Amino acid sequence: MIARLKGIIDELGLDWLVVDVSGVGYLVHCPARTINTLPGLGMPAELHIETHVREAQISLYGFADVRERECFRLLTTVQGVGAKVALAILGALSPDQLVEAILAQDKAQLSRADGVGPRLAARLLTELKDRILTVAGGLHVVSADSETPTPAPAAAAAAGSAGVTADAISALVNLGYGRAEAFGAVTRAMAVPDEASSLEALIPAALKELGQ
């Protein structure tokens, strides 16, 4: 199995590229976000690879880092999500945005990806809700069902109540922000204990995270 490729970009498309490795060209399918971070033709590139073997076909899927690849693997465990849809989701959402959308139960955010309708978005939210923390990385995430924020691996714990968290998210949504966007801002604000002490402190801190 191929796990990583390092070579020269020989051809480049919207969601694919050919990497020349010592004279051998490998066709690699990538999320659009990953393609946009790559240098131009003739430039060196390194991609983390997921290899799929299907009867007479071997398909390579490339990602900017290991975490993005892990998100791809997790997405493809959901019924109805093949490689093409998983790439579309990661083309529309970064790993952090994906984690926030799942934890915020934000169907609209997931539906931004081509091929993801309301039913599939609902299935993604249901099936990944309890597993998404495995790809949370260093992102501080707030559990809406618990009394305290749930830290991602290696992240510091932050204090705060579920009621304050929910009220802060609701307030931001009422101001016109998307639910996942509000969830992410509150999550980041909750990482600072002083900001999580009360609703009055949390809302301004979350607005600051949103650039307001």
C-alpha positions as CSV (number, residue, x, y, z in Angstrom):
1,M,0.0,0.0,0.0
2,I,1.2,3.5,-0.8
3,A,1.0,5.8,2.3
4,R,2.9,8.8,1.1
5,L,4.1,10.3,-2.2
6,K,6.8,12.9,-2.6
7,G,7.6,14.1,-6.1
8,I,7.1,16.8,-8.8
9,I,3.6,18.0,-9.9
10,D,3.4,16.9,-13.5
11,E,-0.3,17.6,-14.2
12,L,-2.9,19.5,-12.1
13,G,-6.7,19.5,-12.2
14,L,-9.5,20.8,-10.0
15,D,-9.6,17.7,-7.8
16,W,-6.6,15.6,-9.0
17,L,-3.0,15.7,-9.9
18,V,-0.2,13.6,-11.3
19,V,2.8,13.3,-9.1
20,D,6.1,12.3,-10.9
21,V,8.1,10.2,-8.6
22,S,11.4,9.1,-10.2
23,G,9.8,9.0,-13.6
24,V,6.6,7.3,-12.6
25,G,3.4,9.3,-12.7
26,Y,0.9,8.7,-10.0
27,L,-2.7,9.9,-10.5
28,V,-4.0,11.2,-7.1
29,H,-7.5,12.4,-6.3
30,C,-7.6,15.2,-3.7
31,P,-10.1,17.5,-2.0
32,A,-10.3,20.9,-3.7
33,R,-9.0,22.6,-0.6
34,T,-5.9,20.5,-0.7
35,I,-5.4,21.2,-4.4
36,N,-5.6,24.9,-3.7
37,T,-2.7,24.7,-1.2
38,L,-0.3,23.0,-3.6
39,P,2.3,24.8,-5.6
40,G,2.1,25.0,-9.4
41,L,3.3,22.6,-12.2
42,G,6.8,21.5,-12.0
43,M,7.0,22.2,-8.3
44,P,7.7,19.6,-5.5
45,A,4.8,18.3,-3.5
46,E,4.3,15.8,-0.7
47,L,0.9,14.1,0.0
48,H,-0.3,11.6,2.5
49,I,-2.1,8.8,0.6
50,E,-5.1,6.6,1.2
51,T,-5.0,3.6,-1.2
52,H,-8.2,1.9,-2.3
53,V,-8.0,-1.4,-4.1
54,R,-11.0,-2.5,-6.1
55,E,-10.7,-5.7,-8.3
56,A,-8.8,-4.4,-11.3
57,Q,-8.4,-0.8,-10.1
58,I,-6.1,0.9,-7.6
59,S,-7.2,4.5,-6.6
60,L,-5.0,6.9,-4.7
61,Y,-6.4,9.8,-2.6
62,G,-4.1,12.5,-1.4
63,F,-4.2,14.8,1.6
64,A,-2.2,17.7,3.0
65,D,-1.7,16.0,6.4
66,V,-2.4,12.9,8.3
67,R,-5.4,14.4,10.1
68,E,-7.1,15.2,6.8
69,R,-6.6,11.6,5.8
70,E,-8.1,10.4,9.0
71,C,-11.2,12.5,8.4
72,F,-11.5,10.9,5.0
73,R,-11.3,7.5,6.5
74,L,-13.9,8.3,9.1
75,L,-16.3,9.8,6.6
76,T,-16.1,6.7,4.3
77,T,-17.3,4.5,7.2
78,V,-20.8,6.2,7.0
79,Q,-23.3,4.4,4.8
80,G,-23.8,6.3,1.5
81,V,-20.4,8.1,1.7
82,G,-18.0,6.9,-0.9
83,A,-14.6,8.4,-1.7
84,K,-16.1,11.0,-4.1
85,V,-18.5,12.4,-1.5
86,A,-15.9,12.3,1.3
87,L,-13.5,14.3,-1.0
88,A,-16.3,16.8,-1.7
89,I,-17.0,17.2,2.1
90,L,-13.3,17.8,2.8
91,G,-13.2,20.2,-0.2
92,A,-15.9,22.3,1.4
93,L,-14.9,22.0,5.0
94,S,-11.5,21.9,6.8
95,P,-11.0,19.2,9.5
96,D,-11.8,21.8,12.2
97,Q,-14.9,22.9,10.4
98,L,-16.0,19.3,10.0
99,V,-15.6,18.6,13.7
100,E,-17.5,21.8,14.6
101,A,-20.3,21.0,12.2
102,I,-20.7,17.4,13.6
103,L,-20.6,18.5,17.2
104,A,-23.0,21.5,16.5
105,Q,-25.3,19.1,14.6
106,D,-25.3,21.6,11.8
107,K,-26.9,20.0,8.7
108,A,-26.6,23.2,6.7
109,Q,-22.9,23.3,7.1
110,L,-22.5,19.7,5.8
111,S,-24.9,20.3,3.0
112,R,-22.4,22.8,1.5
113,A,-20.6,19.8,-0.1
114,D,-21.7,18.5,-3.5
115,G,-23.6,15.3,-3.1
116,V,-24.6,15.8,0.5
117,G,-28.4,16.3,0.8
118,P,-30.5,16.7,4.0
119,R,-30.9,12.9,4.5
120,L,-27.2,12.2,4.1
121,A,-26.2,15.2,6.3
122,A,-28.5,13.9,9.0
123,R,-26.9,10.4,8.8
124,L,-23.4,11.9,9.1
125,L,-24.5,13.9,12.2
126,T,-26.0,10.8,13.8
127,E,-23.2,8.3,13.0
128,L,-20.2,10.5,13.6
129,K,-21.4,12.4,16.7
130,D,-19.7,9.9,19.1
131,R,-16.7,9.3,16.9
132,I,-15.7,12.7,15.6
133,L,-13.4,13.5,18.6
134,T,-11.0,10.9,17.2
135,V,-10.0,13.4,14.5
136,A,-10.4,16.6,16.7
137,G,-6.6,17.0,16.9
138,G,-5.7,19.9,19.2
139,L,-9.1,21.7,18.8
140,H,-10.9,22.4,22.0
141,V,-14.5,21.2,21.6
142,V,-17.5,21.8,23.7
143,S,-19.9,18.9,24.4
144,A,-23.5,20.2,24.3
145,D,-24.6,17.2,26.4
146,S,-22.1,17.6,29.3
147,E,-21.6,20.1,32.0
148,T,-18.1,20.9,30.9
149,P,-16.2,21.3,27.6
150,T,-14.7,18.1,26.3
151,P,-11.1,18.6,25.4
152,A,-9.6,17.0,22.3
153,P,-6.6,14.8,22.9
154,A,-3.7,16.7,24.4
155,A,-5.8,19.8,24.9
156,A,-6.3,21.5,28.2
157,A,-9.7,21.2,29.9
158,A,-11.8,24.3,30.1
159,A,-14.5,25.1,32.6
160,G,-18.1,26.1,31.9
161,S,-21.7,24.8,32.1
162,A,-23.8,23.4,29.3
163,G,-26.5,26.0,29.9
164,V,-24.1,28.9,29.5
165,T,-22.6,27.3,26.4
166,A,-26.0,26.7,24.8
167,D,-27.2,30.2,25.6
168,A,-24.1,31.7,24.1
169,I,-24.5,29.7,20.9
170,S,-28.2,30.6,20.7
171,A,-27.3,34.3,21.1
172,L,-24.8,34.2,18.3
173,V,-27.3,32.3,16.0
174,N,-29.9,35.0,16.8
175,L,-27.3,37.6,15.7
176,G,-27.2,35.9,12.3
177,Y,-24.2,33.6,12.6
178,G,-24.4,30.0,11.4
179,R,-24.8,27.3,14.1
180,A,-21.4,25.7,13.4
181,E,-19.7,29.1,13.1
182,A,-21.2,30.1,16.5
183,F,-20.3,26.7,18.0
184,G,-16.7,27.1,16.9
185,A,-16.4,30.6,18.3
186,V,-17.8,29.5,21.6
187,T,-15.6,26.5,21.7
188,R,-12.5,28.6,21.2
189,A,-13.6,31.2,23.8
190,M,-14.3,28.4,26.3
191,A,-10.7,27.4,26.1
192,V,-9.9,30.5,28.2
193,P,-11.3,29.8,31.7
194,D,-11.9,33.4,32.6
195,E,-14.0,33.8,29.4
196,A,-16.2,30.8,30.3
197,S,-17.1,32.0,33.8
198,S,-20.4,33.6,32.8
199,L,-22.7,34.2,29.8
200,E,-21.9,37.9,30.0
201,A,-18.2,37.1,29.6
202,L,-18.6,34.3,27.1
203,I,-20.6,36.1,24.4
204,P,-18.2,39.1,24.0
205,A,-15.3,36.6,23.9
206,A,-17.0,34.5,21.2
207,L,-17.7,37.7,19.2
208,K,-14.0,38.5,19.4
209,E,-13.2,35.1,18.0
210,L,-15.5,36.0,15.1
211,G,-13.6,39.2,14.5
212,Q,-16.3,41.5,15.8
